[in-house]
Each structure stands twice: as structure tokens, then as C-alpha cells.
Amino acid sequence: MANIHTPIPKLKLNDGNRIPMLAYGTGTAWYKSGDESKIDQNCIDSTKTAIKLGYHHLDGAEVYKTETELGTAIKDSTVARDELFVTTKVISNITDIPGALKTSLKKLQLDYVDLYLIHAPFFSDSKEEHQQRWQQMEEMKAQGLTKSIGVSNYRKEHLGWIFETCKTPPAINQIEFHPYLQHGDLLQYHKDKGIATEAYGPLSAVTKGAGGPADDILNALSKKYAVSPAEISLRWCIDQDIVAITTSSKEQRLSDYLRAMTFKLTPKEIKMINEAGSEKHLRGFWTHKYEANDKR
């Protein structure tokens, strides 16, 4: 594969740790709705392929039920642990974060993860409970079981609750993000508070929103840079200092995505995508928790 040695840039987090800006995800396509103990060899093999290609940022979660597969792929790879950046998340066992993380680490066959996230804020409407859970996250970091701590799918109000009492602020908020879901002023809030933004579903404008108002500019830029609209979408994230998570079972596609590391969009091109994307609203995840027209 021509792109096997393409370096993926890293973003410095507010705690000094550095996160690779393109990740391989073990949710979505690999998510298990059934028995977690039934091993998915395809997930293991595809994750090993991703690691071989240079995807050293690996994104998992307890609710995906693929931590065992992720751990096996890591163990089978020849990449040193300190060269990998491993993320997992807690939601199913949110009432016992220490127990949840220890269970995840056992499945991952790791002594620590690089990033541990509260997967979503929807477990409680209580400010006090959110603050208590965050205190447990801080304890996990203090014990060295995770290098960084953060959240996922949080809004400004939930982040505000954490900031009222936290000793360690969230390093990152992982959100669904693509041209058709830009979240209003949330990203500026992240910047003001020193929180990094991480995007899941960054290719949704291409995979789920085809025929939308961003098509023309994405297609024009794909011709200009001789890459696919998906790779333009990834670069659009990275050029805005947003970490992007993608996945595929196809080695060629994963290799092609690395072409997004070989060029940069101009500020004008980013603005054109932003403006075209703002004409359409599309949310692919957590739709049962958001109003249909909620763009936050």
C-alpha cells in the first residue's frame, strides 16, 4: 500500500498528552447487538490491518461489545504499547466507573487506556450526579488507569456542570460531527474552555447525506486534490483541529483515507463546506434523544 507510512498528525490536549488526529473505530460497523462472548474475527482482522497501515489511535467502548476483539488485535500487532493511543468509554456501567474501567482493561488486556470517556450525558438529569461521576473519572486518571479523561455527546450545559466542581477539566468531547451537523456555537465553547473536539460519523455527508447541498463543493475539491469526497471530509475536520474517527473492513479504503494526510484545505474551502453544510440538518446517532430539528 502506497500510503502505509503516511504520518498522522497529533493534537496536543489540555493535559499535555497528544492524540493522533485520525482514529480507527470499533463501533458502528462492528457494534454487537447480541452476545458479547461471541468473538468477531473480522473485527480483529480489520483492526490489525488498520494498525498495520498506521492507524495507531484506536477507539472503542464498553457498549460496542468489541473490547475483547480490540484487545486481541492490539496484542497480535507488533506495535509497542506506547506507540498506540487507545480510547474506551463507559455508559452501561456508569454507576460504577472504577469497576467499569477495570473490566474494560481486562477485556483490552491493557494496564491503562490513553483516553477514557463518559459515553453520553443521558444517564441523568442531575447536575450533582454528573459531578460525582466526573470525580470518579478524575480518580481513574489519578490512579494511572487512564492518561486522559473526557466526555462524548455532551452539550454546553452538561460541560458547565462539570466545570463547576472539576479539578481536571475534560480533555475532549467526542461528538457526531460533519458538514450537516456543525453544532452551532459548541465548538467555539470547546475552544474557549480548552476542550478538544473529536468527530465520529465525519463521513456522514457522503455516506448518508448524498444528494445534499455540500455535494458540489465536496466533488469539486475531490477533483482538485485527486482524492475522494470522504477524504475531503476527513481533511475538513483535521484542518479545523478536530480529531476524526472512521472505520472500514476494506484495506484499500483504509489506505485511501490516509491520503487525507497529504494535503490541506484553504480557509476559503473550509468556509465553503461549512456554508453549504449549514443548509441541511442530518443526525445519524442518538436520534431518540434529540428533537428532529435540534442542531446543537
C-alpha positions in Angstrom: 0.0 0.0 0.0 1.5 3.3 -1.1 0.2 5.2 2.0 1.4 2.8 4.7 4.0 5.3 6.1 1.8 8.4 5.8 2.2 10.1 9.2 -1.0 11.1 11.0 -0.6 14.5 12.8 -1.2 14.7 16.6 -3.2 17.3 18.5 -2.0 18.4 22.0 -4.6 18.1 24.6 -5.1 20.4 27.6 -3.4 17.9 29.9 -0.3 17.8 27.7 -1.0 14.4 26.1 -1.0 14.2 22.3 -3.8 12.4 20.4 -3.5 11.2 16.7 -6.0 13.1 14.6 -7.3 10.1 12.7 -8.6 7.1 14.5 -9.9 3.7 13.7 -13.3 3.0 15.3 -14.6 -0.4 16.6 -18.2 0.8 16.9 -20.8 1.4 14.2 -20.0 -1.4 11.7 -18.6 -3.7 14.4 -21.2 -3.0 17.1 -22.6 -6.2 18.6 -26.3 -6.2 19.4 -26.1 -9.8 20.6 -23.9 -12.0 22.7 -20.6 -10.2 23.6 -18.8 -13.5 24.2 -19.2 -14.5 20.5 -15.8 -13.3 19.0 -15.9 -11.4 15.8 -12.8 -12.5 13.9 -13.5 -10.0 11.1 -13.3 -7.1 13.7 -10.0 -8.5 15.0 -8.5 -8.8 11.5 -9.7 -5.4 10.3 -8.3 -3.7 13.4 -5.0 -5.5 12.9 -5.0 -4.2 9.3 -5.7 -0.7 10.4 -2.8 -0.8 12.9 -0.5 -2.2 10.2 -1.5 0.7 7.9 -0.6 3.3 10.7 -3.9 3.8 12.5 -2.4 3.9 16.0 -5.4 5.7 17.5 -8.0 3.0 18.3 -11.4 4.0 19.5 -13.6 1.5 21.5 -16.4 1.5 24.1 -17.9 -1.0 26.6 -21.3 -0.7 24.8 -19.9 -1.7 21.5 -19.1 -5.2 23.0 -15.9 -5.3 20.9 -13.3 -4.5 23.6 -12.1 -8.2 23.6 -11.6 -8.0 19.8 -9.7 -4.7 20.1 -7.5 -6.1 22.8 -6.7 -9.2 20.8 -5.8 -7.1 17.8 -3.5 -4.9 19.9 -1.8 -8.0 21.4 -1.4 -9.6 18.0 0.1 -6.4 16.5 3.8 -5.7 16.5 3.4 -2.1 17.6 4.7 -1.1 21.0 2.0 -0.1 23.6 3.5 3.4 24.0 3.0 4.0 20.3 -0.7 3.3 20.4 -3.5 5.6 21.6 -6.4 3.5 22.9 -9.8 5.0 23.9 -12.7 3.4 25.5 -15.9 4.7 27.0 -18.3 4.0 29.9 -22.1 4.2 29.8 -23.7 0.8 30.6 -21.9 0.7 34.0 -21.8 4.4 34.7 -22.8 3.9 38.3 -19.5 2.1 38.9 -16.9 3.8 36.9 -13.9 2.2 38.7 -15.4 -1.2 38.2 -16.3 -0.4 34.6 -12.8 0.7 33.7 -11.1 -2.3 35.3 -13.5 -4.6 33.4 -12.6 -2.8 30.1 -8.9 -3.0 30.8 -9.2 -6.8 31.4 -11.0 -7.2 28.1 -8.5 -5.0 26.3 -5.6 -6.9 28.0 -4.1 -3.5 28.9 -2.8 -1.8 32.1 -4.2 1.5 31.1 -6.0 3.4 28.3 -4.9 6.7 26.9 -8.4 8.2 26.9 -11.5 7.3 29.0 -14.8 8.9 28.1 -18.2 9.1 29.6 -20.1 8.0 26.5 -23.1 10.2 26.9 -24.8 12.6 29.3 -28.2 11.0 29.1 -27.8 8.7 32.2 -29.0 11.5 34.5 -30.6 15.0 34.5 -29.0 15.6 37.9 -26.1 18.1 38.0 -24.8 16.5 41.2 -24.7 13.1 39.7 -22.8 14.3 36.7 -20.3 16.0 39.1 -20.0 12.8 41.2 -19.3 10.7 38.1 -16.7 13.2 36.9 -15.0 13.0 40.3 -14.7 9.2 39.7 -13.2 9.9 36.3 -10.6 12.1 37.9 -9.8 9.3 40.4 -9.2 6.9 37.5 -6.7 9.4 36.0 -5.0 9.9 39.3 -4.6 6.1 39.7 -2.9 5.9 36.2 -5.6 3.7 34.8 -6.2 6.3 32.1 -3.9 9.0 30.8 -6.6 11.5 29.8 -10.3 11.8 30.6 -13.2 13.3 28.6 -16.8 13.0 27.5 -18.9 12.2 24.5 -22.1 13.7 23.2 -22.1 16.4 25.8 -23.7 19.8 25.4 -22.7 23.1 26.9 -25.0 22.7 29.8 -23.5 19.3 30.8 -20.0 20.6 30.4 -20.9 23.6 32.5 -21.9 21.3 35.4 -18.5 19.6 35.3 -16.6 22.8 35.2 -18.4 24.0 38.4 -16.6 21.4 40.5 -13.8 19.7 38.5 -10.2 19.6 39.4 -9.3 18.2 36.0 -11.3 19.6 33.0 -12.4 17.3 30.2 -9.6 16.9 27.6 -12.1 16.2 24.8 -15.7 16.0 23.8 -16.4 13.3 21.2 -19.5 14.3 19.1 -21.2 13.4 15.9 -19.7 16.0 13.5 -19.9 16.5 9.8 -20.9 19.3 7.4 -24.6 18.7 8.1 -24.2 18.7 11.9 -21.9 21.5 13.0 -23.4 22.1 16.4 -23.8 25.9 16.4 -21.5 27.6 18.9 -20.5 24.4 20.7 -17.1 24.2 19.0 -16.3 27.8 20.0 -17.3 26.9 23.6 -14.8 24.0 23.4 -12.1 26.3 22.2 -12.9 28.9 25.0 -12.7 26.1 27.6 -9.6 24.4 26.1 -11.5 21.2 25.2 -10.5 19.4 22.1 -13.3 18.2 19.7 -13.4 14.7 18.3 -15.7 13.7 15.4 -17.5 10.5 14.9 -19.5 10.0 11.8 -17.3 12.5 9.9 -18.2 10.9 6.5 -22.0 11.2 7.0 -22.4 14.0 4.4 -21.0 11.5 1.9 -22.5 8.2 3.2 -25.9 9.3 4.5 -26.3 12.8 3.0 -25.6 12.2 -0.6 -27.6 14.5 -2.8 -27.3 17.3 -0.3 -26.1 20.9 -0.7 -22.4 20.1 0.1 -22.1 17.6 -2.8 -20.9 20.2 -5.4 -18.1 21.6 -3.2 -17.0 18.2 -1.9 -16.9 16.8 -5.5 -15.1 19.9 -6.8 -12.5 19.6 -4.1 -12.1 15.9 -4.6 -11.2 16.6 -8.2 -8.8 19.4 -7.3 -6.9 17.3 -4.8 -7.3 13.9 -6.6 -8.9 12.2 -3.6 -12.4 11.1 -2.7 -15.2 13.2 -1.1 -14.7 11.1 2.0 -11.1 12.1 2.2 -12.1 15.8 1.8 -14.5 15.3 4.7 -11.7 13.9 6.9 -9.3 16.7 6.0 -12.1 19.3 6.6 -12.1 18.0 10.2 -8.4 17.9 10.7 -7.9 21.4 9.3 -10.3 22.7 11.9 -8.2 20.9 14.7 -10.9 18.3 15.0 -9.9 14.6 15.6 -11.7 12.3 13.1 -12.8 8.7 13.7 -13.5 6.4 10.8 -13.8 2.7 10.1 -13.9 0.2 7.3 -13.3 -3.5 6.8 -11.6 -2.8 3.5 -7.9 -2.4 3.5 -7.8 -0.4 0.3 -10.3 2.1 1.7 -8.4 2.5 4.9 -5.2 3.1 2.9 -7.0 5.6 0.7 -8.3 7.5 3.8 -4.6 8.2 4.7 -4.4 10.4 1.6 -6.2 13.0 3.7 -2.9 13.5 5.4 -1.2 14.6 2.2 -2.9 17.9 1.5 -4.5 20.9 3.3 -7.7 22.7 2.5 -7.6 26.5 2.3 -9.6 28.6 4.8 -11.9 29.6 2.0 -12.5 26.0 1.0 -13.3 25.1 4.7 -15.7 28.1 4.8 -17.4 26.9 1.6 -18.0 23.5 3.0 -19.3 25.0 6.3 -21.7 27.3 4.5 -23.0 24.6 2.1 -23.4 22.1 5.0 -25.4 24.6 7.1 -28.2 24.4 4.6 -29.1 20.8 5.6 -29.5 19.2 9.0 -28.7 15.5 9.4 -28.2 13.5 12.6 -27.4 9.8 12.4 -26.9 8.8 16.1 -28.8 9.3 19.4 -31.8 10.5 17.4 -34.1 9.2 20.1 -32.6 11.8 22.5 -32.7 14.8 20.2 -35.5 16.7 18.7 -35.5 16.3 14.9 -34.6 19.9 14.3 -32.1 20.2 17.1 -28.8 21.4 15.6 -26.8 21.8 18.8 
